[in-house]
Amino acid sequence: MLHVLSYQIADSIDIKSFRAFYKSDILHYDADELFYKPQPEGFIYVFKYGVACFLNYQEKDIESFLSLIQPYCRNPFEQKLSEEFQIETDSRENKFGYNKIEITSADVETLRLIMLNVSQSVALDYYSEQTNKLLEETNHHTQILEKKGKLDISGRNLKKYIGRTLNLKNRIAENLYIFDSPEETWEDENLNKIDVGLKRTFDLQERFRNIQEGLEIVKENLELFKDIMQYRNSNLLEWIIIVLIFVEVMNLFFEKLFK
């Protein structure tokens, strides 16, 4: 039985700099990910979107590696999100279960594919958590709008809120590739079946769709808030103009009166 542990440790990881620093036995690399075999039976998979995944690693070794990679992390987390998964080898056929897969052959590409899907799952947990926070904040403002008939948020805070939403949307858009199947699955029928089965096991497509829908709801509400804020500012400007005109008229009146 092999054990997979995947951690979302930061917003992102500087893959290029870490590869130059960490000289362990590397089996696969590109601009977005690094796949290492530092131990005879242990693998490490590092992803640009802030995830580090371990197969067949002891806890103390995991902690040691996480400390090593921290300087290359952007916005490292104090509380790490994690996902566990079990791999049973030498099975008669590939079988998918809750938090477990049985495989006929534990070759490197199959293990890498499993680690990839576990890492995608923990990344979706993180994006889902961030989306839910934005939705909760949106609901708070819409409830106040319903009760009081006005927004309780300043223009500056609204801009910061819009910025958080756009940053999250941009990070997800930047990492859309993580939900594509690797090229290796296009030419290997067995790998393709494992990939499809794992995506179904982790419900990756549905969870990704829920995140997109949540962000779309937030976006629609932000557009409404922005229109209300512009209307409020427009009304304020109109009143300022009216007051200025009134003051000017009164000045002219008093000038004529005291002449």
Wavefront OBJ file of the C-alpha trace (Angstrom):
o trace
v 0.000 0.000 0.000
v 1.395 3.388 -1.047
v 0.367 6.628 0.619
v -0.085 9.984 -1.188
v -0.194 13.298 0.703
v -0.778 16.574 -1.130
v -0.564 20.033 0.472
v -1.651 23.467 -0.700
v 1.152 25.424 0.952
v 0.996 28.858 -0.745
v -0.655 30.982 -3.419
v 2.131 29.987 -5.812
v 5.656 28.540 -5.994
v 8.583 29.918 -8.020
v 9.268 26.771 -10.036
v 12.249 28.126 -11.976
v 14.158 29.325 -8.895
v 13.412 26.204 -6.873
v 14.604 23.913 -9.657
v 17.905 25.824 -9.782
v 18.251 25.382 -6.017
v 17.037 21.796 -5.475
v 19.376 19.371 -7.256
v 17.678 16.059 -6.430
v 16.957 13.390 -9.074
v 14.352 15.005 -11.361
v 12.214 12.845 -13.658
v 10.003 15.497 -15.260
v 9.930 19.279 -15.371
v 8.470 22.221 -17.264
v 7.567 25.827 -16.463
v 4.668 24.750 -14.228
v 5.750 21.597 -12.368
v 8.680 19.542 -11.068
v 8.618 15.784 -10.459
v 11.411 14.329 -8.297
v 12.520 10.941 -7.027
v 14.742 11.883 -4.060
v 14.377 8.466 -2.392
v 14.441 4.905 -3.833
v 10.672 4.495 -3.303
v 9.653 8.118 -2.664
v 8.439 10.818 -5.068
v 7.797 14.552 -4.752
v 5.637 16.591 -7.148
v 5.782 20.412 -6.975
v 3.302 22.669 -8.804
v 3.376 26.353 -9.690
v -0.089 26.856 -8.198
v 1.254 26.335 -4.668
v 0.939 22.561 -4.169
v 3.542 20.022 -3.013
v 2.650 16.331 -3.240
v 4.450 13.378 -1.632
v 4.284 9.651 -2.312
v 5.666 7.132 0.177
v 7.205 9.824 2.407
v 7.590 9.935 6.191
v 6.126 12.892 8.066
v 9.527 14.180 9.243
v 10.854 14.127 5.674
v 7.769 15.987 4.457
v 8.235 18.696 7.089
v 11.897 18.988 6.165
v 11.058 19.487 2.471
v 8.290 22.016 3.213
v 10.766 24.075 5.233
v 13.222 23.845 2.341
v 10.750 25.104 -0.253
v 9.164 27.868 1.841
v 11.504 30.666 0.642
v 10.269 29.990 -2.901
v 6.592 30.296 -1.937
v 4.469 33.386 -2.550
v 2.154 34.047 0.416
v 2.868 30.790 2.298
v -0.009 29.510 4.459
v 0.106 28.967 8.194
v -2.741 26.444 7.909
v -2.106 24.079 4.995
v -4.927 22.379 3.115
v -4.213 18.695 2.530
v -5.550 15.656 0.696
v -4.724 11.986 1.369
v -4.995 9.064 -1.023
v -4.107 5.371 -0.940
v -2.656 3.294 -3.779
v -2.970 -0.475 -3.740
v -0.603 -2.161 -6.202
v -0.542 -5.513 -8.032
v -4.300 -5.617 -8.456
v -5.893 -7.786 -11.145
v -7.592 -4.708 -12.585
v -7.756 -0.985 -11.987
v -10.422 -0.134 -9.432
v -11.484 3.203 -7.964
v -12.796 3.601 -4.435
v -13.284 6.290 -1.840
v -9.840 7.786 -1.182
v -8.205 4.741 -2.785
v -7.209 3.265 -6.134
v -6.160 -0.272 -7.006
v -3.771 -0.490 -9.974
v -2.303 -3.356 -11.960
v 1.114 -1.734 -12.374
v 2.893 0.857 -10.237
v 5.037 2.325 -13.006
v 6.341 5.881 -12.680
v 3.886 7.467 -15.139
v 0.891 5.916 -13.389
v 2.113 7.122 -9.986
v 2.776 10.598 -11.373
v -0.736 10.731 -12.850
v -2.282 9.768 -9.508
v -0.245 12.410 -7.666
v -1.294 14.978 -10.280
v -5.003 14.316 -9.713
v -4.666 14.382 -5.915
v -2.882 17.731 -6.243
v -5.592 19.100 -8.526
v -8.144 18.100 -5.909
v -6.441 19.964 -3.063
v -6.013 23.030 -5.325
v -9.755 22.987 -5.977
v -10.370 22.825 -2.220
v -8.360 26.028 -1.854
v -10.104 27.861 -4.714
v -13.480 26.698 -3.415
v -12.681 27.991 0.073
v -11.664 31.400 -1.321
v -14.783 31.574 -3.503
v -17.040 30.752 -0.538
v -15.470 33.585 1.480
v -16.260 36.027 -1.332
v -19.823 34.683 -1.558
v -20.315 35.105 2.204
v -19.114 38.695 2.005
v -21.388 39.333 -0.983
v -24.395 37.880 0.871
v -23.639 40.096 3.871
v -23.812 43.243 1.728
v -26.928 42.145 -0.179
v -28.767 41.413 3.089
v -27.947 44.902 4.378
v -29.069 46.346 1.036
v -32.377 44.498 1.444
v -32.919 45.674 5.062
v -31.657 49.263 4.839
v -32.050 50.052 1.150
v -28.419 51.144 0.919
v -24.888 49.735 0.882
v -22.762 49.908 4.027
v -19.447 49.744 2.142
v -17.220 52.666 1.221
v -15.870 53.238 -2.268
v -12.350 52.305 -1.117
v -13.475 49.009 0.452
v -15.563 48.203 -2.607
v -12.465 48.642 -4.789
v -10.467 46.332 -2.491
v -13.305 43.781 -2.648
v -13.337 43.975 -6.464
v -9.537 43.539 -6.419
v -9.749 40.342 -4.314
v -12.347 38.901 -6.674
v -10.341 39.741 -9.797
v -7.140 38.317 -8.291
v -8.870 35.017 -7.535
v -10.414 34.854 -11.022
v -7.010 35.587 -12.559
v -5.254 32.880 -10.516
v -7.840 30.297 -11.545
v -7.664 31.379 -15.198
v -3.855 31.240 -15.069
v -3.955 27.668 -13.771
v -6.742 26.335 -15.988
v -4.186 23.984 -17.536
v -4.131 21.919 -14.333
v -7.511 20.455 -15.193
v -6.410 19.261 -18.626
v -5.276 15.691 -19.084
v -1.489 15.245 -19.472
v -0.146 14.497 -22.939
v 0.901 11.004 -21.822
v -2.771 10.002 -21.469
v -3.464 10.771 -25.129
v -1.270 7.918 -26.348
v -1.680 5.402 -23.527
v -5.151 3.864 -23.168
v -4.476 2.551 -19.655
v -3.277 5.961 -18.408
v -6.282 7.614 -20.030
v -8.707 5.286 -18.228
v -6.962 5.944 -14.905
v -7.076 9.702 -15.513
v -10.792 9.653 -16.368
v -11.534 7.451 -13.356
v -9.586 9.705 -10.973
v -11.267 12.865 -12.274
v -14.607 11.179 -11.621
v -13.488 9.970 -8.167
v -12.421 13.472 -7.104
v -15.359 15.079 -8.941
v -12.942 17.617 -10.424
v -15.107 18.909 -13.263
v -18.197 19.495 -11.106
v -16.212 21.211 -8.359
v -14.497 23.448 -10.906
v -17.884 24.335 -12.416
v -19.220 25.255 -8.960
v -16.278 27.605 -8.412
v -16.893 29.280 -11.772
v -20.593 29.713 -10.985
v -19.802 31.125 -7.540
v -17.402 33.671 -9.020
v -19.985 34.620 -11.640
v -22.514 35.345 -8.870
v -19.957 37.508 -7.072
v -19.181 39.323 -10.338
v -22.877 40.099 -10.975
v -23.268 41.480 -7.451
v -20.126 43.580 -7.819
v -21.564 45.130 -10.979
v -24.741 46.002 -9.041
v -22.748 47.435 -6.113
v -20.655 49.510 -8.508
v -23.783 50.925 -10.214
v -25.322 51.801 -6.839
v -22.079 53.476 -5.739
v -21.920 55.492 -8.964
v -25.569 56.544 -8.522
v -24.862 57.550 -4.919
v -21.801 59.547 -5.956
v -23.776 61.155 -8.797
v -26.518 62.231 -6.371
v -23.924 63.608 -3.977
v -22.324 65.585 -6.794
v -25.718 66.993 -7.801
v -26.382 68.149 -4.234
v -22.942 69.747 -4.026
v -23.668 71.673 -7.232
v -27.078 72.744 -5.912
v -25.551 73.965 -2.651
v -22.818 75.872 -4.503
v -25.391 77.536 -6.758
v -27.508 78.407 -3.717
v -24.488 79.937 -1.951
v -23.627 81.953 -5.057
v -27.202 83.220 -5.382
v -27.274 84.204 -1.701
v -23.967 86.055 -2.101
v -25.377 88.029 -5.025
v -28.564 88.763 -3.063
v -26.680 90.058 -0.017
v -24.316 92.105 -2.187
v -27.274 93.874 -3.829
v -29.153 94.178 -0.538
v -26.297 95.912 1.324
v -25.403 98.194 -1.553
l 1 2 3 4 5 6 7 8 9 10 11 12 13 14 15 16 17 18 19 20 21 22 23 24 25 26 27 28 29 30 31 32 33 34 35 36 37 38 39 40 41 42 43 44 45 46 47 48 49 50 51 52 53 54 55 56 57 58 59 60 61 62 63 64 65 66 67 68 69 70 71 72 73 74 75 76 77 78 79 80 81 82 83 84 85 86 87 88 89 90 91 92 93 94 95 96 97 98 99 100 101 102 103 104 105 106 107 108 109 110 111 112 113 114 115 116 117 118 119 120 121 122 123 124 125 126 127 128 129 130 131 132 133 134 135 136 137 138 139 140 141 142 143 144 145 146 147 148 149 150 151 152 153 154 155 156 157 158 159 160 161 162 163 164 165 166 167 168 169 170 171 172 173 174 175 176 177 178 179 180 181 182 183 184 185 186 187 188 189 190 191 192 193 194 195 196 197 198 199 200 201 202 203 204 205 206 207 208 209 210 211 212 213 214 215 216 217 218 219 220 221 222 223 224 225 226 227 228 229 230 231 232 233 234 235 236 237 238 239 240 241 242 243 244 245 246 247 248 249 250 251 252 253 254 255 256 257 258 259
